[in-house]
Every structure is written in C-alpha cells, then in structure tokens.
C-alpha cells in the first residue's frame, strides 16, 4: 500500500500520481517531462519523506 502507518503518503509515491494528474490535464509532454525530472531531483536531494 502507498500509505505509511501514520496515514501520510511518501513523496516517492505521490510524484507519479501528480505526473498522471498533470498528464490528464493535457499539459505538453515536454512540460510533464520537465516536472517529473525536477521532482525526482528534489526527491534525491531531500530524501523520501512523508507528506500530507
């Protein structure tokens, strides 16, 4: 399951959902790729943390 025991979502699990959401909004593929690349770099920098 994507949720931790506290009910928070891990950032690594939230990013793909965000990317899917933005894709369904109809953003350009180049924009989606840019968002995904930047979010994954951010994830590497701060580490996988709980959000929510």
N, C-alpha and C positions, 0 to 999 in steps of 0.2 A: 504494500500500500504506500501511497505517496506522503502520508502524514506521519509525523513523529508522535510519540505518546502524548505530548502536550497539546496536540491538535494543530500545531504550526506546520507549515509546508516548507520543505527545504528549497533553497534558491535553485539548486540544480534541477529540481522537478518543476519549478514554476516557469523557468525560462522557455522550455518547449511549449508550454501552454500559452504563454504570451506570444510567442512566434506564430503559433497556429491561429490565435485570435487576430493578430495583425494581418496574417495572410487572408483570412476570410473577410477582413475589411476591404481588401482589394488593393493594398499597398503594392507598389512596384517591387519586383523580385530583387532588384538591386538594393532597395531600401530595407527589405526584410533581411537580406544577407548582411547588410551593414549593422542592423540592430543585433542580429544573432552573434556576429563576430565581436562587437563591443561588449555585449552582455557576458559572453564567455570569457573575455579578457578580464572583465570586472570580477567575475566569479573566481578566476585563478588568483587574482590579487587579494581579495578579501576572504576567500575560502567559502566552503559550503556552510551557510548559516540558515537558521530557521527564520522564516518571515511570517508575518500575519498576526 
